[in-house]
Amino acid sequence: TTAILPPDGNLYFVMADGATNVTVLPVGVAALNTLGKLTGALQGYITGLITSPFGTTGITVAAGQATDSTQSFSITLPAAMTKLTAGAWVAGSGNDGMGVGQTITQNTWYYVFAIINAGVVDVYFDPSISAANMPVGTTAFRRVGAFQTALSSTAILGFVQYDDLFEWVDPVVVASGAVPLTPGVTTSNLLSVAVPLGITGSRVRAFAAYQDQFSGASAIYFSDPATGDYAASASGACTFLIAQNAFGSGQIEIPTDSSARVRVRTSSVTGGYYFTTLGWIDPRGRNG
């Protein structure tokens, strides 16, 4: 079978049966519309399936479609579905959504999965990024988001999602006035930030600042732990270069390691850096 597109704008399928019998079938736009949506699995594909907190005790996943984690099945959620954190997963919107053997706990990251269970598309929550606690009967899954519970309660922390961008409703201060490094080029520090753990390709969006209290200009360098560990320097690796007794700041975006950390180095022992997590970018299972 061969598809050809001549100038008339129709799509023609030419089917040859042996050497002499050839059938030409014109398929125009109207005909394509009647054939329905594209089916099948496209590697890494995801559209929709946007997550949002349902109060502080549940997550709503909007309608959408994605290829499953094995790139073998297409998971289509035709309408928004809400799952609650109060108990073990039960099929259907408005019911509980915790994975097998799991209960909601404070200060914990949970991953949101769209699944096919007993032939029906549903949603569940798991502290395992590999869906180790999926409901019995699940035949396919795709990670579509993540959420974190509060430090001292099981309430879901507020966030908003735009495609792969997740933003905290209340930005999370993870370092304030810290001075953990010695002068010059000898040490670096891995800073844990408020983003999900274990996600390949995740990037933190943050407000970062540096205050110089040194006799002369100083530098600070925030970087991906997977890249080279370079000294912060005005003439080399540098996120901010600050004059003596000055202050500089800005929004930055940096890939994190699987432990949700970024690297920080400064050239000043007396300077202080500040780091506030605004949100994160999550490829949502496109690369693992």
C-alpha positions as CSV (number, residue, x, y, z in Angstrom):
1,T,0.0,0.0,0.0
2,T,1.4,3.4,-1.0
3,A,0.0,6.8,0.0
4,I,0.3,9.7,-2.5
5,L,-0.7,13.3,-2.3
6,P,-1.4,14.9,-5.7
7,P,-2.1,18.6,-6.3
8,D,-5.9,18.2,-5.7
9,G,-5.2,18.0,-2.0
10,N,-6.8,14.5,-1.6
11,L,-4.8,11.6,0.0
12,Y,-4.8,8.5,-2.3
13,F,-4.0,5.0,-1.2
14,V,-2.8,2.8,-4.1
15,M,-3.2,-0.9,-3.4
16,A,-1.6,-3.4,-5.8
17,D,-2.9,-6.9,-5.9
18,G,-0.4,-8.8,-7.9
19,A,1.1,-7.3,-11.0
20,T,-2.0,-6.0,-12.8
21,N,-4.8,-5.3,-10.4
22,V,-4.4,-1.8,-8.9
23,T,-7.1,0.0,-6.8
24,V,-6.9,3.8,-6.1
25,L,-8.9,5.0,-3.1
26,P,-9.2,8.8,-2.7
27,V,-9.4,9.9,0.9
28,G,-10.1,13.7,1.3
29,V,-10.4,15.8,4.4
30,A,-14.0,14.9,5.0
31,A,-13.3,11.2,4.7
32,L,-10.4,11.5,7.1
33,N,-12.6,13.3,9.7
34,T,-15.1,10.4,9.5
35,L,-12.3,7.9,10.3
36,G,-11.9,9.2,13.8
37,K,-8.9,9.9,15.9
38,L,-5.4,8.6,15.4
39,T,-4.9,5.4,17.3
40,G,-1.8,3.5,18.2
41,A,1.3,4.2,20.3
42,L,3.7,7.1,19.4
43,Q,7.0,7.1,21.3
44,G,6.9,9.5,24.2
45,Y,3.6,11.1,23.2
46,I,1.5,13.0,25.7
47,T,-1.1,15.7,25.4
48,G,-3.4,17.0,28.0
49,L,-3.5,15.0,31.3
50,I,-2.9,18.2,33.2
51,T,-2.9,17.7,37.0
52,S,-4.3,20.1,39.6
53,P,-5.0,19.8,43.3
54,F,-8.5,19.0,44.4
55,G,-8.5,20.9,47.6
56,T,-5.8,19.4,49.8
57,T,-6.9,15.8,49.6
58,G,-7.0,14.9,46.0
59,I,-5.7,15.4,42.4
60,T,-7.8,16.0,39.3
61,V,-6.3,14.9,36.0
62,A,-7.7,16.6,32.9
63,A,-8.7,14.7,29.8
64,G,-5.9,13.7,27.5
65,Q,-3.9,11.0,25.8
66,A,-0.4,9.5,26.2
67,T,1.7,6.5,25.2
68,D,2.4,4.2,28.0
69,S,5.8,3.6,29.7
70,T,6.7,0.7,27.4
71,Q,5.8,2.7,24.2
72,S,3.3,-0.1,23.4
73,F,-0.2,1.2,24.3
74,S,-2.1,4.4,24.0
75,I,-3.8,5.6,27.2
76,T,-6.8,7.9,26.5
77,L,-8.7,9.6,29.4
78,P,-11.8,11.0,27.8
79,A,-12.9,13.2,30.6
80,A,-11.4,14.7,33.8
81,M,-10.9,12.3,36.7
82,T,-10.5,13.1,40.4
83,K,-8.8,10.7,42.8
84,L,-8.5,11.1,46.6
85,T,-5.6,10.4,48.9
86,A,-7.7,9.0,51.8
87,G,-7.3,5.3,51.0
88,A,-6.5,2.4,48.6
89,W,-7.3,2.8,45.0
90,V,-10.8,2.1,43.8
91,A,-11.8,2.4,40.1
92,G,-13.7,5.5,39.0
93,S,-13.6,9.3,39.4
94,G,-14.2,10.6,43.0
95,N,-12.8,7.5,44.6
96,D,-9.6,6.9,46.5
97,G,-6.4,6.5,44.6
98,M,-3.4,5.3,46.7
99,G,-1.3,2.4,45.3
100,V,-1.3,-1.1,46.8
101,G,-0.2,-1.0,50.5
102,Q,0.2,2.8,50.5
103,T,-1.2,5.4,52.8
104,I,-0.7,9.2,52.5
105,T,2.1,10.6,54.7
106,Q,3.4,14.0,55.4
107,N,6.4,15.6,53.7
108,T,6.4,13.0,50.9
109,W,6.5,13.1,47.1
110,Y,3.9,11.1,45.2
111,Y,3.7,10.5,41.5
112,V,0.5,10.6,39.5
113,F,-0.1,7.8,37.0
114,A,-2.6,7.3,34.2
115,I,-3.2,3.6,33.9
116,I,-5.2,0.9,32.1
117,N,-6.8,-1.4,34.6
118,A,-9.0,-4.2,33.6
119,G,-9.3,-2.6,30.2
120,V,-10.4,0.8,31.6
121,V,-8.4,4.0,31.9
122,D,-8.0,5.4,35.5
123,V,-5.5,7.3,37.7
124,Y,-3.6,6.4,40.9
125,F,-0.9,7.7,43.2
126,D,2.4,6.1,44.1
127,P,5.5,7.2,46.1
128,S,7.4,5.0,43.6
129,I,8.4,6.7,40.4
130,S,8.5,3.3,38.7
131,A,4.9,2.5,39.7
132,A,6.0,-0.3,42.0
133,N,2.7,-0.3,43.8
134,M,0.2,-0.2,40.9
135,P,-3.3,-1.5,41.4
136,V,-3.7,-5.2,40.8
137,G,-4.9,-5.7,37.2
138,T,-3.0,-2.8,35.7
139,T,-1.6,-3.6,32.3
140,A,-0.2,-0.2,31.3
141,F,0.8,3.1,32.9
142,R,2.3,6.5,32.2
143,R,3.5,9.1,34.8
144,V,1.7,12.4,34.2
145,G,2.7,14.5,37.2
146,A,3.8,14.6,40.9
147,F,2.7,16.3,44.1
148,Q,4.1,16.8,47.6
149,T,2.5,16.7,51.0
150,A,3.1,19.4,53.7
151,L,5.9,19.2,56.1
152,S,3.7,18.6,59.1
153,S,0.5,17.3,57.6
154,T,-0.8,15.1,54.7
155,A,-2.3,18.2,52.9
156,I,-1.3,18.4,49.3
157,L,0.8,21.5,48.7
158,G,-0.7,23.9,46.1
159,F,0.7,24.0,42.6
160,V,-0.5,25.0,39.1
161,Q,0.5,23.2,35.9
162,Y,1.0,24.5,32.3
163,D,2.0,21.6,30.0
164,D,5.3,20.4,31.5
165,L,5.7,23.5,33.8
166,F,4.7,23.1,37.4
167,E,4.7,26.2,39.7
168,W,4.4,26.4,43.4
169,V,1.5,28.5,44.7
170,D,3.8,29.4,47.6
171,P,7.5,29.5,46.5
172,V,9.7,27.3,48.7
173,V,12.7,28.9,50.3
174,V,15.5,26.3,50.4
175,A,18.5,28.4,51.3
176,S,18.6,31.8,52.9
177,G,21.8,33.6,53.9
178,A,23.9,30.4,53.8
179,V,27.7,30.7,53.7
180,P,28.7,27.0,53.4
181,L,31.9,27.4,51.3
182,T,35.5,28.4,51.7
183,P,37.1,31.1,49.6
184,G,38.4,30.5,46.2
185,V,38.1,27.2,44.2
186,T,38.4,24.4,46.7
187,T,34.9,23.3,47.5
188,S,31.3,23.0,46.1
189,N,28.0,22.3,47.8
190,L,25.0,20.2,46.6
191,L,21.8,22.1,47.4
192,S,18.6,20.1,47.8
193,V,15.7,21.9,46.1
194,A,11.9,21.6,46.2
195,V,11.3,19.5,43.1
196,P,10.3,15.8,42.6
197,L,12.9,13.1,43.1
198,G,14.2,10.7,40.5
199,I,13.0,12.4,37.3
200,T,15.4,12.3,34.4
201,G,15.4,15.7,32.6
202,S,13.7,17.6,35.4
203,R,14.7,21.3,35.7
204,V,14.3,23.6,38.7
205,R,12.9,27.1,38.2
206,A,14.2,29.3,41.0
207,F,14.9,32.8,42.2
208,A,18.5,33.0,43.2
209,A,20.5,35.8,44.7
210,Y,23.9,36.6,46.1
211,Q,25.1,39.2,48.6
212,D,28.7,40.2,48.5
213,Q,30.4,41.1,51.8
214,F,33.9,40.7,50.6
215,S,36.8,43.1,49.9
216,G,36.3,43.1,46.1
217,A,34.0,41.6,43.5
218,S,32.9,38.0,44.0
219,A,31.0,35.4,42.0
220,I,28.5,32.7,42.5
221,Y,27.8,29.7,40.1
222,F,24.8,27.5,40.2
223,S,25.1,24.4,37.9
224,D,23.8,20.9,37.0
225,P,25.6,18.3,39.1
226,A,26.1,16.2,35.9
227,T,28.3,18.8,34.4
228,G,31.9,19.8,35.3
229,D,32.6,21.2,38.8
230,Y,34.2,24.6,38.1
231,A,35.2,27.3,40.5
232,A,33.0,30.4,40.5
233,S,35.0,33.1,38.8
234,A,34.4,36.5,37.2
235,S,36.4,35.3,34.2
236,G,35.0,31.7,34.1
237,A,31.9,29.9,35.5
238,C,29.6,32.5,36.9
239,T,25.8,32.9,37.4
240,F,26.1,36.3,39.2
241,L,29.1,38.6,39.5
242,I,28.7,41.0,42.4
243,A,30.6,44.1,43.3
244,Q,31.9,44.6,46.8
245,N,29.1,45.0,49.3
246,A,26.5,44.7,46.6
247,F,23.5,42.4,45.9
248,G,22.4,40.7,42.7
249,S,19.5,38.4,41.8
250,G,17.5,36.8,39.0
251,Q,15.4,33.9,38.0
252,I,17.3,30.8,36.8
253,E,16.6,27.4,35.4
254,I,18.9,24.4,36.1
255,P,18.7,20.7,35.5
256,T,18.7,18.7,38.8
257,D,20.2,15.3,39.6
258,S,18.0,12.3,40.6
259,S,18.2,13.5,44.2
260,A,16.7,16.9,43.3
261,R,19.9,18.8,43.9
262,V,21.8,21.5,42.1
263,R,25.5,22.5,42.6
264,V,26.5,25.8,44.0
265,R,30.0,27.4,44.3
266,T,31.0,30.9,45.4
267,S,34.3,32.7,45.4
268,S,33.7,34.4,48.7
269,V,33.8,33.1,52.3
270,T,31.8,36.1,53.6
271,G,29.2,36.3,50.9
272,G,25.7,34.8,51.3
273,Y,23.5,33.1,48.7
274,Y,19.7,32.8,48.7
275,F,17.7,30.2,46.7
276,T,13.9,30.0,46.4
277,T,12.2,27.2,44.3
278,L,9.5,28.7,42.1
279,G,8.6,25.4,40.4
280,W,10.0,22.8,38.1
281,I,9.8,21.4,34.5
282,D,9.0,17.8,34.2
283,P,9.1,15.9,30.8
284,R,6.4,13.6,32.3
285,G,7.9,10.3,31.3
286,R,9.1,11.2,27.8
287,N,12.6,9.9,28.7
288,G,12.0,7.6,31.6
